Amino acid sequence: MFPKLKTPTVLLYIFLTFVQIVFGVYAASGLEAPPLFTAVGFLGFLWLIGWWLQTDSRKREFRWAYDLGLLLFIAWPIVLPYYLLKTRGARGLLVIAGFIGAYIAATVIGIALYLFLAPEGWPTAV
């Protein structure tokens, strides 16, 4: 029914958007997100990034180290830009900018949702 929805890229952006909107709501309220949500957000993000990297690197015939999971866990902020620039050249910068833009926009949307739609009396940090 929705074959594109099963691709790691689409799921990564959906997951990122949902998690960042929730974090934006928590940031606007001044409360800390529950530790379980934070852990699931981080681990889910790493899992989706790993899935996306495997799928994309197979398509582009790019070879990785044997333990991609550990490499991602330790150095994903370095590995992803390297991979995108290596496989896409200057167009990789657009992919990085799009990802950062989605990250920031989702957080801002979460903050705006809390500020404009939260009823009187909703929890806030004092």
DAJO-V707942 format. One record per pair of residues at least 6 apart in sequence whose ideal C-beta (glycine too) atoms are under 6 Angstrom apart, sorted by the first residue. I is the first residue (numbers start at 1). J is the second residue. If there is no record, write none. Layout:
# DAJO-V707942
i=I j=J
i=I j=J
This chain:
# DAJO-V707942
i=4 j=10
i=8 j=51
i=8 j=52
i=8 j=55
i=12 j=48
i=12 j=52
i=15 j=44
i=15 j=48
i=17 j=106
i=19 j=41
i=20 j=103
i=20 j=106
i=20 j=107
i=21 j=106
i=21 j=109
i=21 j=110
i=23 j=33
i=24 j=107
i=24 j=110
i=24 j=111
i=25 j=110
i=25 j=114
i=26 j=33
i=28 j=111
i=28 j=114
i=28 j=115
i=29 j=114
i=29 j=124
i=30 j=124
i=30 j=125
i=31 j=125
i=46 j=72
i=50 j=72
i=60 j=87
i=62 j=87
i=65 j=71
i=81 j=96
i=84 j=92
i=84 j=95
i=84 j=96
i=85 j=92
